[in-house]
Amino acid sequence: MDNIEAMHPNALNFVRRAITTGRLHDEYLGEDVNFRDAVCIFISSAGGEFVTADEVKKYGDNATISRQRLLEGLTVNAPLSVASALTTMLTRCSATVLMPPLSVAEMRKLTERNVKAAVAELGRFARKVHVDELGVVNLLIQSYPELNAGYVGSDVADVILAPVKKKIEDAPNLFGGFRAIDVSIMGVNDCSDEEVSKRMKARKRLGYKVDIKIEKGCRLCLTLTATGLVTLPAVQDGIITVGAASEKDSFASLVGVDRPKEYLQKWSSYFASHTQHALRPEHMLLSGKPGTGKTSVAKAAAAMMSLPYIVLNCTDLGSALAVRQVFAKIRKYGGEDGIVVMLDEIDSICEDRDGKSPDYIERLNTFLQEISGFNETSKALFIAATNRIESLDAAVTRCGRFGQTFTFGDLTGDERWRLVDMAVQELGQAALDDGMKAFIVETTQGFAPVTIKSILRDMFMAAEGKNPDQRSYLAARRRILNGVANSKNETLCEEELKQVAAHEAGHAVMHFLREPSRRFVQTTVMPADCDAWGYLERINDNSLIDHTKRGMENRIDVALAGCVAQELLSEPSDGGISDLEMATQFAMRYMRAGFSEEYGLAIADADNKSPIYLEQMRPHLNKMLAERRKIVKKDLEHNMDFLQRVTSALIEKSVLLYDEVAAIGKDTLGESNLNQTGGGNHV
């Protein structure tokens, strides 16, 4: 032992310190390794004496040893033979890195030593070597990807050596080697350790490229040129994802988030303030259906404030212990500068505590305590997201926790227009004309932003460089929404296809006859789902127009027209059950609104669920629907040519747009007759 201490005092002291703080874990065996045996192997293979078990025992058995930390410490403080021996031993037991990260100062010291080693190594290939050692150190320090994942040992030397060795291997007969080697650095500014540390926390590093050329006189010139700061990709640390926002994550790439963006300005001022008692804004709770951009708001907030972000799905927090461990990691990554934390599906751990188990309540209380603890000790913005805000425990949304709530509703027409422009630009495609954009905006009401982007991506992929049209857009829309990829319903025989086409043509023709100025999206014999062989898709299916007296009558007529047309052109079937259900619902609403003189104005049951009430209403419903059906049949018989042409076009094309149906209608009816449509006869 004395021998080893005399030979390698720094290395041995480092091992002693490591023994008191860690353990070795064999990933292959899946179990801990006896540390005493590991140290004995290390010391003996380094050329020293064995250390007895008693000698090692006094340093403890059960702490964490870090392969990387030991390598770095030994490379700096001990001969390469010691580091090599330790590498062999740790490779043998596949040690896991489980130690705190290095400081920038420690990395700089390590880097300087290994750059000198690299320069010495270059002397083997040339008589004269000139290296900008300070420039190399600055470049390497600023290009470390993370504080705990920098170059280790000879890896630093390899940054310089690898390109040179490769060039030598490519030119082995070049006069027996190079007479001189120059290593120069371009575009690297001197940067303080504090600035480097700040960049690393923000997950930014310096990128660089390597250029090699051979000049006259067998002179090899290696140039390392900085290419500017780059953002590191997000990494997974257990159940959390840690990343840095890039330019594409900014608020400029989002729509419909003006209110959250305005509020985040207060957080930006808070993070910029270095006053200890600065007033902290409320944490944010975002509510809305999936795909509305809740997670994107968190990344945009991080980009606005130049902070790293963490994304955590709360369903992974299975216990109070898991909550404490995750918040410890959040503190580690946040530090003094701050961090943005996105807590997705917060309702999975923060539902109303009434009736919940003791373990659930303990986890909930631990979570709330950790949130409150951050308010006192560290700077962090927590942005929680939920689709079920009504289910949250009252303690979650009180002042001091998630006291600021934002609800993500449907995008407006102007917002969808901007989203289409941005999505097309992101996809690198030529701008769409205004008519095409207007059609997309018109037919995506109520769609989440992510759904609209997916439809556009699918549309451009299917177009294969050609200009997409409305039909190709609807095909992409159908694939994304319903998973229907076929261009034609090939599962129907000729007679079945005729039945479906007649049915859908009836809906389309009656819609056009009743409301010729009100556009619809499409009528199709493509299956919308497993229960419908075709459908008529309306625009704004819950318009205020549909709640007027005339509007309800029109909806009833359109619903009944499918079965009537099928009866006129083909064979009746049970395919109109859902249409009859819809017609009945509108008829009941029609009567309850007082529009039926025979039924009267009184509403016996506001909930509309009483069996007696329904039984009293049934004869009136049957009478009204029968009368409306007669009117629908008469109108379709009067416009039989129109109905037959639309049916034939549907059989041929599978999908008809509104403009195509309107063109057939105008050609068949003529302008004068067309002006007389728009409601038919009324009860």
Residue pairs with C-beta under 8 A, 6 or more apart in sequence:
1 49
1 51
1 55
3 48
3 49
4 12
4 43
4 46
4 48
4 49
4 51
5 12
7 47
7 48
8 46
8 48
8 78
8 79
8 82
10 77
10 78
11 46
11 73
11 74
11 77
11 78
11 79
11 82
12 43
14 70
14 73
14 74
14 77
14 78
15 39
15 42
15 70
16 59
18 63
18 65
18 66
18 69
18 70
19 35
19 39
19 56
19 59
19 60
19 63
19 65
20 59
20 60
20 63
21 63
21 64
21 65
21 99
22 63
22 64
22 65
22 66
22 98
22 99
23 32
23 33
23 35
23 61
23 62
23 63
23 64
23 65
24 32
24 33
24 35
24 38
24 65
24 90
24 93
24 95
25 31
25 32
25 33
25 94
25 95
25 96
25 98
26 32
26 33
26 93
26 94
26 95
27 94
27 96
28 94
33 93
33 95
34 61
35 56
35 61
35 65
36 53
36 56
36 57
36 61
38 65
38 89
38 93
39 51
39 56
40 50
40 51
40 56
41 89
41 92
42 85
42 86
42 89
43 49
43 50
43 51
44 50
45 85
45 88
45 89
46 81
46 82
46 85
46 86
47 81
47 85
64 98
64 99
65 95
65 98
65 99
66 95
66 97
66 98
66 99
67 90
67 95
67 96
67 97
68 97
68 99
68 148
68 152
69 97
69 99
69 102
70 86
70 90
71 83
71 86
71 87
71 90
71 152
71 153
72 102
72 106
72 110
72 152
72 153
74 82
74 83
74 86
75 83
75 110
75 113
75 114
75 152
75 153
76 109
76 110
76 113
83 153
87 153
97 148
99 148
100 148
101 146
101 147
101 148
102 110
102 147
102 148
102 150
103 147
103 193
103 197
104 141
104 147
104 193
104 194
104 196
104 197
104 200
105 193
107 141
107 144
107 147
107 150
108 137
108 141
108 193
110 150
110 152
110 156
111 137
111 140
111 141
111 150
111 151
111 156
112 133
112 137
114 151
114 153
114 154
114 155
114 156
114 157
115 131
115 133
115 136
115 137
115 140
115 156
115 157
115 160
116 133
117 154
117 156
117 157
118 131
118 156
118 157
118 158
118 159
118 160
118 161
119 129
119 131
119 133
119 160
121 157
121 161
122 129
122 131
122 160
122 161
122 164
122 181
122 183
123 129
125 164
125 165
125 168
125 177
125 178
125 181
126 177
126 178
126 179
126 180
126 181
126 220
127 179
127 180
128 179
128 180
128 181
129 180
129 181
129 183
130 180
130 181
130 182
130 183
131 160
131 182
131 183
132 183
132 184
132 185
135 184
135 185
135 188
135 224
136 159
136 160
136 183
136 185
136 224
138 185
138 188
138 189
138 190
138 191
139 185
139 188
139 206
139 208
139 224
139 226
140 151
140 156
140 159
141 191
141 196
142 188
142 191
142 196
142 199
142 205
142 206
142 226
143 205
143 206
143 207
143 208
144 150
144 151
144 196
144 200
144 205
145 205
145 232
146 200
146 203
146 232
147 197
147 200
151 158
151 159
160 183
160 222
163 210
163 212
163 222
164 181
164 212
164 220
164 222
167 212
167 214
167 220
168 174
168 177
168 178
171 214
174 214
174 218
175 218
177 218
178 214
178 218
178 219
178 220
179 217
179 218
179 219
180 217
180 218
180 219
180 220
181 219
181 220
181 221
181 222
182 219
182 220
182 221
182 222
183 222
183 223
183 224
184 221
184 222
184 223
184 224
185 223
185 224
185 225
185 226
186 223
186 224
186 225
186 226
187 225
187 226
187 227
188 206
188 208
188 226
198 337
199 205
199 229
201 308
201 333
201 335
201 337
202 244
202 306
202 307
202 308
202 337
203 231
203 232
203 242
203 243
203 244
203 308
204 229
204 230
204 231
204 232
204 244
205 229
205 230
205 232
206 226
206 227
206 228
206 229
206 230
207 226
207 227
207 228
207 229
207 230
208 224
208 225
208 226
208 227
209 224
209 225
209 227
210 222
210 223
210 224
211 222
211 223
211 225
212 220
212 221
212 222
212 223
213 220
213 221
214 220
214 221
215 221
231 244
231 245
231 246
232 243
232 244
233 243
234 241
234 242
234 243
234 244
234 311
235 241
235 242
235 243
236 242
237 329
238 325
238 326
238 329
239 312
239 313
239 316
239 317
239 322
239 326
240 310
240 311
240 312
240 326
240 329
240 330
241 310
241 311
241 312
242 308
242 309
242 310
242 333
243 299
243 308
243 309
243 310
243 311
244 302
244 308
244 309
245 299
245 300
245 302
245 303
245 307
245 309
246 303
247 303
248 426
249 296
249 299
249 300
249 302
249 303
250 300
250 303
250 304
251 257
251 261
251 300
251 303
251 304
253 296
253 300
253 422
253 426
254 293
254 296
254 297
254 300
254 449
255 411
255 415
255 416
255 418
255 419
255 422
255 449
256 292
256 293
256 408
256 409
256 411
256 412
256 415
256 449
257 293
257 296
257 297
257 300
257 408
259 406
260 284
260 286
260 297
260 406
261 300
263 281
263 284
263 404
263 406
264 284
264 301
264 304
266 281
267 281
267 301
267 305
267 381
268 304
268 305
270 278
270 279
270 280
270 281
270 379
271 305
271 307
271 337
271 338
271 379
271 381
272 305
280 375
281 404
282 399
282 400
282 401
282 402
282 403
282 404
283 371
283 381
283 382
283 383
283 384
283 401
283 402
283 403
283 404
284 381
284 382
284 383
284 384
284 402
284 404
284 405
284 406
285 346
285 383
285 384
285 385
285 386
285 389
285 396
285 397
285 402
285 404
285 405
285 406
286 294
286 297
286 383
286 384
286 385
286 386
286 405
286 406
286 408
287 385
287 386
287 387
287 389
287 405
287 406
287 407
287 408
288 294
288 387
288 407
288 408
288 409
289 387
289 408
289 448
290 387
290 448
290 450
291 448
291 449
291 450
291 451
292 408
292 448
292 449
292 450
293 408
293 449
293 450
294 342
294 344
294 383
294 385
294 408
295 311
295 342
295 344
295 385
297 383
298 309
298 311
298 340
298 341
298 342
298 383
299 309
299 340
299 342
301 309
301 340
301 381
301 383
302 308
302 309
302 339
302 340
305 338
305 340
305 381
307 337
307 338
307 339
307 340
308 333
308 334
308 339
308 340
309 339
309 340
309 341
309 342
310 329
310 330
310 333
310 339
310 340
310 341
310 342
311 342
311 344
312 326
312 341
312 342
312 343
312 344
313 344
313 345
314 343
314 344
314 345
314 346
314 347
314 348
314 349
314 350
315 345
315 348
315 349
316 322
317 323
317 326
317 348
317 349
317 363
317 367
319 359
319 363
320 359
320 362
320 363
320 365
320 366
323 349
323 363
323 366
323 367
323 370
324 366
324 370
327 370
327 373
327 374
330 339
330 341
330 374
330 380
331 374
331 377
331 378
333 339
334 378
334 379
334 380
335 378
336 378
336 379
337 379
338 378
338 379
338 380
338 381
339 379
339 380
339 381
340 380
340 381
340 383
341 380
341 381
341 382
341 383
342 383
342 385
343 382
343 383
343 384
343 385
344 385
345 385
345 386
345 387
346 384
346 385
346 386
346 392
346 396
346 402
347 386
347 387
347 388
347 389
347 391
347 392
349 363
349 364
349 367
350 364
350 367
350 392
350 393
350 396
351 391
351 392
351 393
352 391
352 392
352 393
352 394
353 360
353 361
353 364
353 393
356 364
364 393
364 395
368 395
368 396
368 401
371 382
371 401
372 400
372 401
374 380
374 382
375 400
382 402
384 396
384 402
386 392
389 405
389 407
395 401
396 402
397 403
397 405
410 445
410 446
410 447
411 419
411 447
411 449
413 441
413 442
413 445
416 440
416 441
416 444
416 445
416 447
416 452
417 437
417 441
419 449
419 452
419 453
420 432
420 437
420 440
420 441
420 452
420 456
421 431
421 437
423 452
423 453
423 456
423 457
424 430
424 431
424 432
424 456
425 431
426 453
427 456
427 457
427 460
429 460
430 467
432 440
432 468
436 468
436 469
436 470
436 473
439 470
439 473
440 452
440 456
440 473
442 519
442 521
442 539
443 474
443 477
443 521
443 537
443 539
444 451
444 452
444 455
445 539
445 540
447 455
451 480
451 481
454 480
455 473
455 476
455 477
455 480
455 481
456 476
458 476
458 479
458 480
459 468
459 472
459 473
459 475
459 476
459 477
460 468
462 468
462 472
462 475
462 476
463 472
468 476
470 657
471 655
471 657
474 521
474 522
474 655
474 657
475 487
475 655
478 484
478 526
479 485
482 527
482 528
482 529
484 526
484 527
484 528
486 526
487 654
488 526
488 654
489 497
489 500
489 525
489 526
489 527
489 533
489 534
489 654
492 500
492 525
492 533
495 570
495 571
496 533
497 525
497 651
498 569
498 570
498 647
498 651
499 566
499 570
499 571
499 573
499 575
500 525
500 533
500 534
500 575
501 525
501 534
501 647
501 648
501 650
501 651
502 565
502 566
502 568
502 569
502 570
502 643
502 647
503 534
503 562
503 563
503 565
503 566
503 575
503 576
504 523
504 524
504 525
504 534
504 535
504 536
504 562
504 650
505 523
505 565
505 569
505 643
505 646
505 647
505 650
506 561
506 562
506 563
506 564
506 565
506 566
506 636
506 643
507 523
507 536
507 558
507 559
507 561
507 562
507 565
507 579
508 520
508 523
508 536
508 646
508 656
508 661
509 561
509 565
509 636
509 639
509 642
509 643
509 646
509 661
509 665
510 557
510 558
510 561
510 632
510 635
510 636
511 518
511 520
511 536
511 538
511 558
511 561
512 661
512 662
512 665
512 677
513 635
513 639
513 665
513 677
513 678
513 680
514 554
514 557
514 558
514 677
514 678
514 679
514 680
515 554
515 678
516 662
516 665
516 674
516 677
516 678
517 678
518 539
518 545
519 539
519 658
520 536
520 537
520 538
520 539
520 658
521 537
521 538
521 539
521 657
521 658
522 536
522 537
522 655
522 656
522 657
522 658
523 534
523 535
523 536
523 537
523 646
523 650
523 655
523 656
523 661
524 534
524 535
524 537
524 650
524 654
524 655
524 656
525 533
525 534
525 650
525 651
525 654
525 655
526 534
526 654
526 655
527 533
527 534
528 534
528 535
531 578
532 578
533 575
536 558
543 551
545 551
546 552
546 554
546 555
547 589
549 590
549 593
549 595
550 679
550 682
552 586
552 587
552 589
552 590
552 593
552 595
553 590
553 628
553 679
553 682
553 683
554 679
555 582
555 583
555 586
556 583
556 586
556 587
556 590
556 625
556 628
557 628
557 631
557 632
557 635
557 680
559 579
559 580
559 582
559 583
559 586
560 579
560 580
560 583
560 625
560 628
560 629
560 632
561 632
561 636
562 575
562 576
562 579
563 572
563 575
563 576
563 579
563 580
564 629
564 632
564 633
564 636
565 636
565 643
565 647
566 572
566 573
566 575
566 576
568 633
568 636
568 637
568 640
568 643
569 643
569 644
569 647
580 625
583 625
583 628
584 621
584 625
587 621
587 624
587 625
587 628
588 608
588 617
588 621
590 596
590 624
591 599
591 617
591 620
591 621
591 624
592 603
592 608
594 600
594 601
596 620
596 624
596 683
598 620
598 623
599 617
599 620
604 610
604 612
604 613
604 616
605 613
608 614
624 683
627 683
628 683
631 680
631 681
632 680
635 680
636 643
639 668
639 669
641 668
642 664
642 665
642 668
642 669
645 664
645 668
646 656
646 661
646 664
649 656
649 660
649 664
650 656
653 660
665 674
666 674
669 677
